[in-house]
Amino acid sequence: PSNERIAQPAVLKNEANVEVQNPAFIESNFQNLLSVYLDAAFFPCLREQDFWQEGWRLENENPTDPNSPLVFKGVVFNEMKGAFSDNERVYAQHLQNKLYPDHTYSPLAIPDLTWEQLKQFHATHYHPSNARFFTYGDLPLEQHLKQIEEEALSKFERINPNTEVPPSHTGREDHVTCSPDALAPDPARQNTLCVSYLLGDITDTFEGFTLSLLSSLMISGPNSPFYKALIEPNIGTDFSSVVGYDGSTKEASFSIGLQGMAEEDTERVKQIISQTINDIIESGFEEERIDALLHKIQIQMKHQSTNFGLSLASYIASSWNHDGDPVELLQINDSVAKFKQTLKENPRFLQDKVKHYFKENTHRLTLSMSPDEVYLEKQAKAEEEKLQKKIHALSDSDKKDIYEKGLELLAAQSKTQDASCLSALKVSDIEPTIPVTPVQISTAVGVPVQYCEQPTNGLVYFRAMCSLNTLPEDLRLYVPLFCSVVTKMGCGGLDYRQQSQQMELRTGGMSVSTQVVPDSTQLDMYEQGVLLSSSCLERNLPHMFHLWSDIFNNPHFDEVERLRVLVMMSAQELANGISYSGHMYAMTRAGRHLTPAGDLNETLGGMEQVKFMKRVAELSDLSQVIRTLVRIKKHLLNPDNMRCAINTTPQKMSDTAAQLESFMKDVADNRKERKPVRSNIIERPLDPSDVSGLSRKLISEQNFQPCQMKTFFQLPFPVHFISESIRTVPFSHHDYASLCILARMMTAKFLHGEIREKGGAYGGGARMGGGLFSFYSYRDPNSVQTLSAFRRGVDWAKSGQFTQQDIDEAKLSVFSAVDSPVAPADKGMGRFLSGVTDEMKQNHRERLFAVTHQSLVEVAERY
């Protein structure tokens, strides 16, 4: 998961339509990738030096000084220390270790692993006899099979890998400790308690399907029995980090519990859990909630995402790995039909399951966790003891050997690797032009609308951008809270439970999020707003718009206890997220004083927002917050400063337009012309070919003075997250393309080696976006040393010590992001949100092709 979090930033999501790409190009690309995957999985080098670098090693703190102290180093060792600085992760790992006692894992076990053990493990587990192959798409299967056979399978004999997982047995109570969290919403309530039940074998497909539905009915949303019993009384801030059905292990489990609770409530929570199970057995679930859940499955199957094939692969992986039937898992409609039929024949079907798996199940674990003031010291002490024990066993010649191996590793890391053995694409293989996404710009009751006809598979996607321009600036900090609660407090004639039920029955979800969009031509201009998003099946259009009308006309903000629950959850979620997204928080803070958009990003989504939500969570009286939310609503949900976008099928477009029109009439009373807070509003046409028409209203801060700031946040982690940002140029500037290529090339050819391979951080690199060139490192054992690695990266670029092949690789990498497929739901969205037209994208594309060695050296020097 950590890798995914370092994936590309969502700055300007570019659009492409994959169907138009050259099929031969796709095929050779796929074969290259398959070749690399097969080679990496079955024939990795696994040299001893790779093990030292990526796993763990003893080495002099300064590898070039034999008198500096010996320390543990290694990428995975540091990554795991970072991962386990997150209390949710610590809890989840303890829970898994104790639920499945034969399969334990902890970071301090890493230095017990030897290179020989790793090679032996690879030889038995990473063997075709223990492998599953999955391909998805419309390329002919025979070619894949032939390549897999020739490049991998034909080189092995069948073995018995003995990887079957034995059944587990558990039935006890246990307690663990963690580090206190300085950002916890309530410092006096930092305990976690959870009960986990071992369920059946995941290879029983229908049973697994039933249990995952049952889990949703028990815990999802404000209508579920456990939400009512555990979350609403405000005993804790949120469910425990592990909650609900988990079908990723051979024996599935179900967990239920709370985090952010007081120690003295432990017995009370245990009682509530067993009482709630009794209540469910007694009264079951409302039919409407079951319908809502089946509706959700229907929408998930219709919604087309660009990683559909990949998500299917991960969906079937666990069961298939334990010899379940993958085809049966994919026949979801059959499972739904069987579920409905079984429920019809036995209306107590779900209650019987609850009785069997939860009330009568002795295979359960109750695990509590409490903060320990000296937890981090204990961790450090345990690591130090392990280190001293290993050092104590070394002779003088061992120490000399370690020093020499350290120098060898440093030398190997500093050598350029020869990549000529890898098959590679050529930049000339890339399509020179992008396909055009046609959109129509029109109005509904005076509100601008962008219509985009797409094959959406029977779904309608609605978005609306509402401007923040008239909002008094002292209210800005409250906007993210407004976004997260406005669809969850009830509206019109519905209380929040009924509202949640209707949303589940009638839509694919309704959400509101903050948007800060830097201008594509000027660094000190930006658009600020909130984005409303929802989708529904075509038949539910009137219902979806009716729900939005009620939110515009009559949102409920008055229920204090409901608001308190949402505030606590939100503050807890923000506090928990820092150890995963520390690099994002560091980059956001670094950009704060460089552009006006960067400043607003920090307010709405940076450490400033985390600290603000902690303060709100600590308030004993929320009435002032409620008054603020009501004021914000008047400014934001105002048709006078909004624009909409619709993506649906050509057949459904006129009906959708009519429904949108009647929605706009329903909310017309909210329309008020209010003065913008800033006088410097610049209008940009929505349709560049029609300058007289509809526009986006941007804020221009011509007097903004960028300044350099250095900030240090002290947090209870044993690793660092470091960023440095530089103000450069906006998207349309001719240097922007060179800076994009430079960021990618510097990451792959310099920063990865310095920050990860030599420095031992889990990740690091550079990115370009929003007018800022940002360096970052992720779960990094070093702090200020990494800043000098960033500087050396700049010197490396200025000196021009890179080849044409390095540039081409960076271009291919940038183009793979620019040309990544875009789902029908998201076509035209880049244009709708940021005003970047197909023509502007094509210009950017041509500038990317044109980047040269000279232009890279020049931008490194200029900025």
C-alpha positions in Angstrom: 0.0 0.0 0.0 2.8 2.4 0.7 4.0 2.1 -2.8 0.6 3.1 -4.2 0.6 6.2 -1.9 3.8 7.4 -3.6 2.1 6.9 -7.0 1.8 10.0 -9.3 0.3 13.1 -7.8 -3.2 14.1 -9.0 -2.2 17.5 -10.1 -3.6 17.8 -13.7 -5.1 14.5 -14.6 -4.6 14.3 -18.3 -7.0 12.6 -20.5 -6.6 10.1 -23.3 -8.8 7.7 -25.1 -7.0 4.4 -25.2 -9.0 2.9 -28.2 -7.3 5.2 -30.6 -3.7 4.2 -29.7 -1.7 2.2 -32.1 -2.6 -1.5 -31.4 0.9 -2.7 -32.4 2.3 -0.3 -29.9 0.1 -1.6 -27.1 1.0 -5.2 -28.0 4.7 -4.7 -28.0 4.4 -2.6 -24.8 2.5 -5.5 -23.2 5.0 -8.1 -24.3 7.9 -6.1 -23.0 6.2 -5.7 -19.6 5.3 -9.4 -19.4 8.9 -10.2 -20.2 10.2 -8.0 -17.4 7.6 -9.3 -14.9 8.4 -13.0 -15.7 12.2 -12.3 -15.5 11.9 -10.4 -12.2 9.6 -12.9 -10.5 11.3 -16.1 -11.5 14.9 -15.1 -12.3 15.9 -12.2 -10.0 19.6 -11.6 -9.4 19.2 -11.6 -5.6 22.8 -10.8 -5.1 24.2 -10.4 -1.6 24.6 -6.7 -2.2 20.9 -6.4 -3.2 20.0 -8.0 0.1 22.2 -5.6 2.1 20.8 -2.6 0.3 17.1 -3.5 0.2 16.8 -5.7 3.3 19.2 -5.0 6.2 22.9 -4.8 7.0 25.3 -3.7 9.7 27.4 -0.8 8.4 29.4 2.1 9.8 27.2 5.1 10.2 29.5 6.9 7.8 30.5 4.1 5.4 33.8 5.9 4.6 34.9 6.1 8.3 35.8 2.8 9.9 35.7 4.4 13.4 32.1 5.6 13.1 29.7 3.4 15.1 28.0 0.3 13.5 24.2 0.7 12.9 21.4 -1.1 11.2 20.7 0.1 7.6 18.5 -1.2 4.8 15.4 0.1 2.9 12.8 -2.5 4.1 14.1 -2.2 7.7 13.5 1.6 7.6 10.2 1.2 5.8 8.9 -1.2 8.4 10.0 1.1 11.3 8.0 3.8 9.5 5.0 1.7 8.9 4.9 0.6 12.5 5.0 4.2 13.8 1.3 4.3 12.8 -0.9 3.1 15.7 -3.5 1.7 13.3 -0.9 -0.4 11.6 0.6 -1.5 14.9 -2.8 -2.6 16.1 -3.7 -4.4 12.8 -0.4 -6.3 12.9 -0.8 -7.4 16.5 -4.4 -8.5 15.8 -3.3 -10.6 12.8 -0.4 -12.1 14.7 -2.6 -13.1 17.6 -5.6 -14.2 15.4 -3.3 -16.4 13.3 -0.5 -17.3 15.8 1.4 -19.4 13.3 2.0 -16.5 11.0 3.6 -13.7 13.0 5.6 -10.7 11.7 7.4 -7.7 13.2 10.0 -5.2 12.0 12.6 -6.3 14.5 12.5 -9.8 13.1 14.1 -8.4 9.8 17.7 -8.4 11.1 17.3 -12.2 11.8 16.8 -13.0 8.1 19.9 -14.2 6.2 20.6 -13.9 2.5 20.6 -17.7 2.2 17.1 -17.9 3.8 15.8 -15.3 1.4 17.2 -17.2 -1.6 15.7 -20.5 -0.3 12.3 -18.8 0.2 12.4 -17.5 -3.3 13.3 -20.9 -4.8 10.2 -22.6 -3.3 7.6 -19.8 -3.2 8.4 -17.9 -6.4 8.2 -21.0 -8.5 5.7 -21.8 -11.3 4.3 -24.7 -9.1 3.1 -22.0 -6.6 2.1 -19.3 -9.2 -1.2 -18.1 -10.7 -1.2 -16.1 -14.0 -3.9 -13.6 -14.8 -4.3 -11.5 -18.0 -7.1 -9.2 -18.9 -7.9 -7.4 -22.2 -8.6 -8.1 -25.8 -5.2 -9.3 -27.0 -5.2 -13.0 -28.1 -4.6 -15.3 -25.2 -2.5 -17.9 -27.2 0.3 -15.3 -27.5 0.4 -14.8 -23.8 0.5 -18.5 -23.0 3.3 -19.1 -25.6 5.4 -16.3 -24.1 4.8 -17.5 -20.5 5.8 -21.0 -21.5 8.9 -20.1 -23.4 10.3 -17.4 -21.0 9.4 -19.1 -17.7 7.6 -22.4 -17.4 9.8 -24.4 -19.8 12.8 -23.7 -17.5 11.4 -25.5 -14.4 10.4 -28.9 -13.2 7.2 -29.3 -11.1 7.8 -29.3 -7.3 5.5 -29.4 -4.3 6.0 -26.0 -2.7 4.2 -27.0 0.6 2.5 -23.6 0.9 -0.8 -24.8 2.2 -1.9 -22.7 5.2 -2.9 -24.8 8.3 -6.1 -23.9 10.2 -5.8 -21.5 13.1 -7.4 -21.7 16.5 -7.8 -18.8 18.9 -10.0 -17.9 21.8 -8.6 -15.4 24.2 -8.1 -11.9 25.4 -4.9 -9.9 25.0 -3.4 -6.4 25.4 -0.7 -4.4 23.6 0.7 -0.9 23.8 1.4 1.9 21.3 2.8 5.4 21.2 0.6 8.3 22.4 -0.6 10.4 19.6 0.0 14.2 20.0 -2.7 14.9 17.4 -5.4 12.6 18.9 -8.8 14.4 19.0 -9.0 13.7 22.8 -5.6 13.0 24.5 -7.4 11.3 27.4 -9.1 8.8 25.1 -6.5 6.9 23.1 -7.5 3.3 23.8 -8.6 0.7 21.2 -10.6 -2.4 21.8 -11.8 -4.9 19.2 -13.3 -8.4 19.0 -12.3 -10.5 16.0 -14.0 -13.7 15.0 -12.5 -16.4 12.8 -15.0 -17.4 10.1 -14.8 -20.1 7.5 -12.5 -20.9 4.6 -12.6 -18.2 1.9 -12.7 -20.8 -0.9 -16.4 -21.3 -0.2 -17.5 -18.6 -2.6 -21.1 -18.2 -1.7 -20.4 -18.2 2.0 -17.7 -15.5 1.5 -20.1 -13.4 -0.6 -22.8 -13.8 2.1 -20.5 -12.9 5.0 -19.1 -9.8 3.2 -22.7 -8.6 2.6 -23.6 -9.4 6.2 -20.6 -7.4 7.4 -21.8 -4.3 5.4 -25.3 -4.6 6.9 -23.7 -4.8 10.4 -21.3 -1.9 10.2 -21.7 0.3 7.1 -23.4 3.7 7.5 -25.6 5.3 10.2 -28.4 2.8 9.7 -26.2 -0.2 10.7 -26.7 -1.7 14.2 -23.0 -1.4 15.2 -22.8 2.2 14.0 -25.9 3.0 16.2 -24.6 1.1 19.2 -20.9 2.1 19.1 -20.3 5.2 17.2 -23.4 7.3 18.0 -23.1 7.3 21.8 -19.6 8.9 21.2 -17.8 6.3 23.4 -14.9 6.4 20.8 -13.9 8.5 17.8 -14.3 5.8 15.2 -14.4 2.1 14.5 -11.1 0.3 15.2 -8.6 0.4 12.4 -9.5 -3.2 11.6 -13.2 -3.5 11.1 -15.6 -5.7 9.1 -15.1 -8.7 6.9 -11.5 -9.6 5.8 -11.3 -12.3 3.1 -7.6 -11.8 2.3 -6.4 -14.7 4.5 -7.3 -18.4 4.0 -9.6 -18.2 7.0 -11.7 -15.1 6.8 -12.3 -12.9 9.9 -14.8 -10.3 11.0 -13.7 -7.6 13.5 -15.7 -5.0 15.4 -14.5 -2.4 17.9 -13.6 1.2 18.7 -10.6 3.5 18.7 -10.2 6.8 20.6 -12.0 5.4 23.6 -11.3 5.7 27.4 -9.8 2.7 29.3 -12.7 2.7 31.7 -15.2 2.0 28.9 -13.6 -1.4 28.0 -16.2 -3.6 29.7 -19.0 -1.4 28.5 -17.8 -1.8 24.8 -17.5 -5.6 25.2 -21.1 -5.7 26.5 -22.4 -3.5 23.7 -20.8 -5.7 21.1 -22.4 -8.9 22.5 -25.8 -7.2 23.1 -25.8 -5.8 19.5 -25.2 -9.4 18.2 -28.2 -10.6 20.2 -30.3 -7.7 18.9 -29.4 -8.6 15.3 -30.3 -12.3 15.9 -33.6 -11.1 17.4 -34.7 -8.5 14.8 -32.6 -9.0 11.6 -32.3 -6.2 9.0 -34.8 -4.0 7.2 -35.5 -5.2 3.7 -34.8 -1.7 2.4 -31.2 -1.9 3.7 -30.6 -5.2 1.9 -32.0 -3.6 -1.3 -29.7 -0.7 -0.9 -26.7 -3.0 -0.6 -27.7 -5.0 -3.7 -28.2 -1.7 -5.6 -24.6 -0.8 -4.6 -23.3 -4.0 -6.1 -25.2 -3.3 -9.3 -23.7 0.2 -9.6 -20.2 -1.1 -8.9 -20.6 -3.6 -11.7 -21.8 -0.9 -14.1 -19.2 1.7 -13.2 -16.3 1.5 -15.6 -12.9 2.3 -14.0 -9.6 2.3 -15.9 -8.1 -0.4 -13.7 -11.1 -2.8 -14.0 -8.9 -5.7 -15.0 -6.4 -5.1 -12.2 -9.1 -4.9 -9.6 -10.6 -8.2 -10.8 -7.2 -9.8 -10.4 -6.8 -8.6 -6.8 -10.4 -9.6 -6.1 -9.8 -13.2 -7.0 -6.2 -13.5 -5.8 -6.7 -14.6 -2.2 -9.3 -17.3 -2.8 -7.5 -18.6 -5.9 -4.1 -18.7 -4.1 -5.8 -21.1 -1.6 -7.2 -23.2 -4.4 -10.7 -21.6 -4.6 -12.4 -21.4 -8.0 -11.6 -18.0 -9.6 -14.4 -18.3 -12.2 -17.0 -18.8 -9.6 -15.9 -15.6 -7.9 -16.3 -13.6 -11.1 -19.9 -14.8 -11.5 -21.2 -12.1 -9.2 -24.7 -12.1 -10.7 -25.1 -15.8 -9.8 -24.1 -15.1 -6.2 -26.6 -12.2 -6.0 -29.4 -14.4 -7.4 -28.6 -17.2 -5.0 -28.5 -14.7 -2.1 -32.0 -13.4 -3.0 -33.4 -16.9 -3.4 -31.9 -18.2 -0.1 -33.3 -15.2 1.7 -36.7 -15.7 0.2 -36.8 -19.4 1.2 -35.5 -18.6 4.7 -36.2 -15.0 5.9 -34.0 -15.7 9.0 -31.1 -16.8 6.8 -28.9 -13.8 7.8 -29.9 -14.0 11.5 -28.9 -17.7 11.5 -25.5 -16.8 10.1 -25.0 -14.1 12.8 -25.9 -16.7 15.5 -23.5 -19.3 14.0 -20.5 -17.1 13.3 -20.7 -14.5 16.1 -22.8 -15.8 19.1 -21.7 -19.4 19.1 -18.2 -19.0 17.7 -15.5 -19.8 20.3 -12.7 -18.9 17.8 -12.5 -15.2 18.8 -9.9 -12.8 20.0 -10.5 -9.7 22.1 -7.6 -7.3 21.8 -7.1 -4.0 23.6 -4.4 -1.4 23.0 -3.4 1.6 25.2 -0.8 4.3 24.8 2.5 4.0 26.7 4.4 7.2 27.4 7.7 5.4 27.0 6.7 3.2 24.0 9.1 4.8 21.5 12.0 4.6 24.0 11.2 0.9 24.5 11.2 0.4 20.8 14.5 2.2 20.4 15.9 0.2 23.4 14.9 -3.1 21.9 16.5 -2.2 18.6 19.7 -1.0 20.4 19.9 -4.3 22.4 19.5 -6.3 19.2 22.2 -4.2 17.6 24.6 -4.5 20.6 24.1 -8.3 20.7 25.0 -8.5 17.0 28.0 -6.2 17.4 29.2 -8.1 20.5 29.4 -11.3 18.5 31.8 -9.7 15.9 35.6 -10.2 15.9 37.9 -7.4 14.8 38.3 -9.1 11.4 34.4 -9.2 11.1 34.3 -5.5 11.7 37.0 -4.8 9.1 35.1 -7.1 6.7 31.9 -5.0 7.4 33.8 -1.8 6.6 35.1 -3.2 3.4 31.7 -4.5 2.3 30.2 -1.1 3.1 32.7 0.5 0.7 32.0 -2.1 -2.0 28.3 -1.4 -1.7 28.8 2.3 -1.9 31.0 1.8 -5.0 28.3 -0.5 -6.6 25.6 2.1 -5.8 27.6 4.8 -7.5 28.1 2.9 -10.7 25.6 3.4 -13.6 23.8 0.2 -14.3 23.7 -1.1 -17.9 20.0 -1.3 -18.9 20.7 -2.3 -22.5 19.5 -5.9 -21.8 15.9 -4.6 -21.2 13.6 -4.3 -24.1 12.4 -0.7 -24.4 10.0 1.3 -26.5 11.1 4.3 -28.5 9.8 7.8 -28.2 9.0 7.6 -31.9 6.4 4.8 -31.1 4.3 7.3 -29.2 1.2 8.8 -30.9 2.0 12.3 -31.9 -1.6 13.7 -31.4 -4.3 13.1 -28.8 -7.9 12.3 -29.7 -10.4 15.1 -29.1 -13.1 14.8 -26.5 -16.1 16.7 -27.7 -18.2 18.6 -25.2 -21.2 21.0 -25.5 -21.4 24.1 -23.4 -24.9 25.3 -22.6 -26.9 26.7 -19.6 -29.7 25.5 -17.3 -31.7 28.4 -15.8 -28.6 30.6 -16.4 -26.1 28.2 -14.8 -23.3 27.0 -17.2 -23.3 23.3 -18.0 -20.8 21.1 -19.9 -22.4 18.1 -21.5 -20.1 15.2 -22.5 -21.6 12.2 -24.3 -19.9 9.0 -23.3 -20.6 5.2 -23.2 -21.3 5.2 -19.4 -23.1 1.9 -19.4 -26.4 3.1 -18.1 -25.1 5.5 -15.5 -25.3 9.3 -15.2 -22.4 11.3 -13.7 -23.1 14.8 -12.3 -20.6 17.4 -11.0 -21.0 21.0 -9.9 -18.3 23.4 -9.1 -19.3 26.0 -6.6 -17.1 29.0 -6.1 -15.6 30.2 -2.7 -15.1 33.7 -4.0 -17.8 35.4 -1.9 -16.9 33.5 1.3 -15.4 35.6 4.1 -11.8 34.5 4.5 -12.1 33.7 8.3 -14.5 30.9 7.3 -12.1 29.1 4.9 -10.7 26.8 7.5 -14.2 25.4 8.1 -14.8 24.5 4.4 -13.4 20.9 4.5 -15.6 20.2 7.6 -18.6 21.6 5.7 -17.8 19.4 2.7 -17.6 16.3 4.8 -20.8 16.9 6.8 -23.2 18.6 4.4 -24.3 15.2 2.8 -24.4 13.4 6.2 -26.6 15.5 8.5 -30.0 15.0 7.0 -31.9 17.3 4.6 -35.5 18.2 3.6 -37.9 15.8 5.3 -35.2 13.2 6.0 -33.1 12.8 9.1 -29.5 11.7 8.6 -30.3 8.0 8.7 -33.1 8.3 6.1 -30.8 10.5 4.0 -28.1 7.9 4.0 -30.6 5.1 3.1 -31.9 7.1 0.2 -28.4 7.9 -1.1 -27.6 4.2 -1.0 -30.9 3.1 -2.6 -30.9 5.8 -5.4 -27.3 6.8 -6.1 -23.7 5.6 -6.5 -22.7 8.1 -3.8 -22.9 11.8 -3.2 -19.9 13.8 -2.1 -18.5 17.3 -1.7 -14.8 18.1 -1.8 -12.6 21.2 -1.9 -10.9 22.3 -5.1 -8.0 24.7 -5.6 -7.1 25.0 -9.3 -4.0 26.9 -10.2 -4.4 28.9 -13.4 -2.7 27.4 -16.5 -1.1 30.7 -17.6 -0.3 32.7 -14.4 1.2 31.5 -11.1 -0.6 34.0 -8.9 -4.1 33.2 -10.2 -6.3 30.3 -9.1 -9.9 29.2 -8.9 -11.3 28.1 -5.5 -14.4 26.1 -4.9 -16.0 23.0 -3.8 -17.0 20.2 -6.1 -20.3 18.3 -5.8 -20.1 14.8 -7.3 -22.7 12.0 -7.7 -23.8 9.3 -10.0 -26.9 7.1 -10.4 -28.6 4.6 -12.7 -30.6 6.4 -15.4 -33.9 5.4 -13.8 -32.9 7.2 -10.5 -32.1 10.6 -12.0 -35.1 12.4 -10.5 -34.3 10.9 -7.1 -30.7 11.9 -7.2 -31.5 15.5 -8.1 -34.2 15.6 -5.5 -31.6 14.7 -2.8 -29.4 17.5 -4.0 -32.3 20.0 -4.0 -33.0 19.1 -0.4 -29.3 19.6 0.5 -29.4 23.1 -1.2 -32.8 24.1 0.2 -32.9 22.6 3.6 -29.7 21.0 4.9 -29.9 20.1 8.6 -27.0 21.4 10.7 -28.8 21.6 14.0 -28.2 18.1 15.4 -25.3 18.7 17.7 -24.6 15.0 18.7 -24.5 13.9 15.0 -22.1 16.7 14.2 -19.9 15.7 17.2 -19.7 12.1 15.8 -18.7 13.4 12.4 -16.1 15.9 13.8 -14.5 13.2 15.9 -14.3 10.7 13.0 -12.8 13.4 10.7 -10.2 14.5 13.3 -9.2 10.9 14.0 -8.9 10.1 10.3 -6.6 13.2 9.8 -4.4 12.3 12.7 -4.1 8.7 11.5 -3.2 9.7 8.0 0.0 11.6 8.6 2.3 8.5 8.9 1.0 7.3 5.5 1.0 10.6 3.7 3.8 12.5 5.5 5.5 13.3 2.2 2.2 14.9 0.9 1.9 17.1 4.0 5.5 18.1 3.7 5.1 19.1 0.1 1.9 21.0 0.8 3.5 22.9 3.6 6.7 23.7 1.5 4.5 25.2 -1.2 2.5 27.4 1.2 4.6 30.6 0.8 5.4 30.1 -2.9 2.0 30.7 -4.6 -1.4 31.8 -3.5 -2.9 28.4 -4.5 -0.2 26.7 -2.4 -1.2 28.9 0.5 -4.9 27.9 0.2 -3.9 24.2 -0.3 -2.2 24.3 3.1 -5.3 25.8 4.7 -7.7 23.3 3.3 -5.6 20.2 3.2 -2.3 20.6 5.0 -1.0 20.4 8.6 -2.9 23.6 9.3 -6.2 21.7 8.6 -5.1 18.7 10.8 -4.4 21.0 13.7 -7.6 23.0 13.2 -9.7 19.8 13.2 -8.0 18.8 16.4 -9.1 22.1 18.0 -12.7 21.7 16.8 -12.8 18.1 18.2 -11.7 19.5 21.6 -14.6 22.1 21.8 -17.1 21.2 24.4 -19.7 23.4 22.7 -20.2 23.1 18.9 -23.0 25.8 18.6 -20.6 28.3 17.1 -19.4 25.7 14.5 -23.1 25.1 13.6 -23.6 28.8 13.0 -20.5 28.9 10.8 -21.7 25.9 8.7 -25.0 27.7 8.1 -23.2 30.8 6.9 -20.9 28.8 4.6 -23.9 27.1 3.0 -25.4 30.4 2.0 -22.2 31.3 0.1 -21.4 28.0 -1.4 -24.7 26.4 -2.4 -25.6 29.4 -4.5 -26.5 28.9 -8.2 -25.2 32.4 -8.9 -21.6 31.1 -8.7 -21.7 27.5 -9.9 -21.3 25.5 -13.0 -22.2 21.9 -13.8 -21.0 19.0 -15.9 -22.9 15.9 -17.0 -21.4 12.7 -18.5 -23.9 10.2 -19.8 -24.9 8.3 -23.0 -26.2 10.2 -26.1 -29.6 8.5 -25.7 -30.0 9.8 -22.1 -28.6 13.3 -22.6 -31.8 15.3 -23.4 -33.7 13.6 -20.5 -30.7 14.4 -18.1 -30.7 18.0 -19.3 -34.4 18.3 -18.6 -33.9 16.9 -15.1 -31.0 19.2 -14.4 -33.1 22.1 -15.6 -35.9 21.2 -13.1 -33.3 20.8 -10.3 -32.0 24.3 -11.0 -35.6 25.7 -10.8 -36.0 23.9 -7.5 -32.9 25.6 -6.0 -33.4 29.0 -7.6 -34.4 30.6 -4.3 -30.8 30.1 -3.1 -29.6 32.3 -5.9 -28.2 35.6 -4.6 -25.8 38.0 -6.1 -23.1 38.4 -3.5 -20.0 40.6 -3.7 -16.7 38.7 -4.0 -14.4 39.1 -1.0 -11.5 40.1 -3.3 -11.8 42.8 -5.8 -9.3 41.3 -8.3 -11.5 38.7 -10.1 -10.4 37.7 -13.6 -12.9 35.9 -15.9 -11.8 33.1 -18.2 -14.1 31.9 -20.9 -15.5 28.3 -20.5 -15.3 28.0 -24.2 -12.2 29.6 -25.6 -13.8 29.9 -29.1 -16.6 32.0 -27.6 -15.0 34.8 -25.6 -18.3 36.7 -25.1 -20.0 33.9 -23.3 -19.8 32.0 -20.0 -16.8 32.1 -17.8 -14.9 30.8 -14.8 -14.1 33.5 -12.2 -10.5 33.3 -10.9 -8.7 35.2 -8.2 -5.6 37.1 -9.1 -3.1 38.1 -6.4 -0.7 40.2 -8.4 0.9 41.5 -5.2 1.7 38.1 -3.8 5.2 38.0 -2.4 6.7 34.5 -2.5 9.1 33.9 0.4 11.4 31.1 1.6 10.3 29.4 4.8 11.9 26.5 6.7 9.5 24.4 8.8 10.0 21.5 11.2 7.2 19.5 12.6 8.1 17.2 15.5 6.0 14.0 15.3 6.3 10.7 17.2 7.8 8.8 14.2 11.2 7.1 14.0 11.5 8.2 10.3 11.2 11.6 8.5 9.3 13.0 5.5 11.2 15.8 3.8 10.3 18.2 1.0 11.7 21.2 -0.7 9.6 23.2 -3.2 10.7 25.7 -5.8 8.4 28.2 -7.6 8.7 27.7 -11.3 6.2 28.2 -14.1 2.5 27.4 -14.9 1.2 24.7 -17.3 1.1 26.7 -20.5 4.7 28.1 -20.1 7.2 26.7 -22.6 9.6 25.5 -19.8 6.9 23.5 -18.1 7.4 20.4 -20.3 11.2 20.5 -19.7 10.6 20.7 -15.9 8.2 17.7 -16.1 10.9 15.6 -17.9 13.6 16.9 -15.6 11.6 15.8 -12.5 11.1 12.3 -13.8 14.7 11.9 -15.0 16.2 13.3 -11.8 14.0 10.9 -9.8 15.0 7.8 -11.8 18.6 8.6 -12.5 19.8 10.4 -9.4 17.4 10.9 -6.5 16.3 7.2 -6.3 20.0 6.2 -5.9 20.9 8.8 -3.4 17.7 8.8 -1.2 16.7 5.1 -1.4 19.7 3.0 -2.4 22.3 5.0 -0.4 20.1 6.8 2.1 17.8 3.9 3.0 14.5 5.8 2.7 11.5 3.9 1.3 11.1 6.4 -1.5 12.1 9.8 -2.8 12.1 11.9 -5.9 10.9 15.1 -7.6 7.5 16.2 -9.1 6.3 19.0 -11.2 2.8 20.4 -10.8 0.8 23.5 -9.9 3.7 25.8 -10.8 5.9 24.1 -8.2 8.9 21.8 -8.6 8.9 19.7 -5.4 11.4 17.3 -4.0 10.3 14.7 -1.4 11.4 11.7 0.6 9.2 9.1 2.2 9.9 7.2 5.5 13.4 8.5 5.5 15.9 7.6 8.3 17.8 10.8 7.4 16.7 14.4 7.8 18.9 17.4 6.8 21.2 15.0 4.8 18.3 14.5 2.4 18.1 18.3 1.7 21.7 18.1 0.5 20.8 15.2 -1.8 18.1 17.4 -3.3 20.8 20.1 -3.9 23.2 17.6 -5.4 20.4 16.5 -7.8 20.2 20.0 -9.1 24.0 20.2 -9.5 23.8 16.8 -11.4 21.2 18.2 -13.8 23.1 21.5 -14.3 26.3 19.6 -15.2 24.4 17.7 -17.9 25.8 14.3 -16.9 22.9 12.4 -18.5 22.5 10.6 -21.8 19.9 10.8 -24.6 18.7 7.4 -23.4 18.1 8.9 -19.9 16.0 11.6 -21.5 14.0 9.2 -23.7 13.3 7.0 -20.7 12.0 10.0 -18.8 9.8 11.0 -21.8 8.3 7.5 -22.0 7.6 7.6 -18.3 5.9 11.0 -18.6 3.9 10.0 -21.6 2.7 6.8 -19.9 1.1 9.1 -17.3 -0.2 11.6 -19.8 -1.7 8.8 -21.9 -3.1 6.7 -19.2 -6.6 5.7 -19.9 -9.5 7.8 -18.8 -12.9 6.3 -17.8 -16.1 7.5 -19.6 -17.2 9.1 -16.2 -14.0 11.3 -16.2 -13.8 12.4 -19.9 -13.8 16.1 -20.2 -13.2 16.6 -16.5 -9.8 18.2 -16.9 -11.4 20.8 -19.1 -14.3 21.3 -16.8 -12.2 21.7 -13.6 -9.1 23.5 -14.8 -10.0 25.0 -18.2 -7.3 22.9 -19.9 -8.6 22.2 -23.4 -7.6 19.5 -25.9 -5.7 22.1 -27.8 -3.7 23.1 -24.7 -2.9 19.5 -24.0 -1.8 19.0 -27.6 0.6 22.0 -27.3 2.0 20.5 -24.0 2.4 17.2 -25.8 4.4 18.8 -28.6 6.6 20.6 -26.1 7.3 17.2 -24.3 8.4 15.7 -27.6 10.7 18.7 -28.2 12.6 18.6 -24.9 16.3 18.3 -25.5 19.5 17.9 -23.4 20.1 21.6 -23.7 16.6 22.6 -22.5 17.0 20.4 -19.5 20.3 22.0 -18.4 18.8 25.4 -19.0 15.7 24.9 -16.8 17.9 23.4 -14.1 20.0 26.6 -14.1 17.1 29.0 -14.6 14.9 27.8 -11.7 
